[in-house]
Amino acid sequence: MSSSQQPPDVDRLARSMLLLHGHDDDEHAHGHGGGGETKDSGESGGSWRKAPDFASDPDRAAAVRESTQRDRERYLTSGLVSIDCRFCHVAVSVKKLGPAHTAVQWNSEATQRCAHFAEIRASGGDPARERSCPRLADSIKHAVAEGCLEEASTAPSPGDG
């Protein structure tokens, strides 16, 4: 095989890519790279972290915290609609993911006030073992029929924002 047909040396190619893109320098700044690990304080040896904490840049640290909080809220609430049970008037958050799948987020107050769950508790049962409240299911169907809740949510998935 001639030298032009030889496969490239993978290690040499990887090192040249790191040098070309400056990745090695970035890694050292974050405490986990190349010639040795660095501690959070920048000393040689010790543990490393995945992302910088921006301790030296409080404005950037605050912006990262705010963005993270927005992402968390969007992930937890994307496409959810508050629905009231027409029977006992508890409010839960609902998202229809399709005709056969409904996501319902119960809160503590709704779980305690739900008449169906109260009946189960009164008879000595555990409402946590119950699949759902049939009265709430009827209220969700009614909300879809009234146009208050989409049959299948068109909200973007949390990871697409």
Residue, then its C-alpha position, 0 to 999 in steps of 0.5 A: m500500500s502506498s503512503s497516499q493509500q494509508p489510512p490516516d493516523v487517528d491520534r495525529l488527526a485528533r490532535s490536529m483537530l483539537l489544535l485547529h479548533g482550540h478545543d484543548d485550550d477551552e478544556h483547560a479553562h473549564g478544568h477537564g482537559g488534555g495534559g491533566e485535570t485541574k481543580d475548580s480553583g485552576e490548580s493541577g490535579g484533582s476533580w473537574r466539573k462538566a460546566p463552568d460556574f461563572a463565579s468570576d462573571p456574576d452577570r453571566a451566572a445570573a443569566v444562566r440561572e434564569s435561563t435554566q429556570r425558564d427551561r425547567e418551567r417550560y419542560l414542566t408546563s408546556g401544553l398543560v391546560s388547567i381543567d376544573c372537574r365539573f363534579c367537585h370543582v378541583a383544578v388539575s393540569v391536563k395535556k392531551l397527547g392523543p385520543a388515547h393518552t392524557a397527561v394529568q398533573w394532580n396537585s396535593e389540594a386536588t388529590q385531597r378534595c377529589a370526591h371520588f378519591a375521598e370515597i375511596r379513602a372513606s371505604g379504607g382504600d388507597p386512592a393512589r392505586e386508582r388509575s384515575c377519577p372517572r368524573l374528571a375523565d368526563s370533565i376532560k372529555h367535555a373540555v375537548a368537546e367545548g374546545c377548551l382543550e385540544e384533542a392532541s396538543t400542538a404545543p412544542s415538546p419541551g426539548d424543542g424550545 
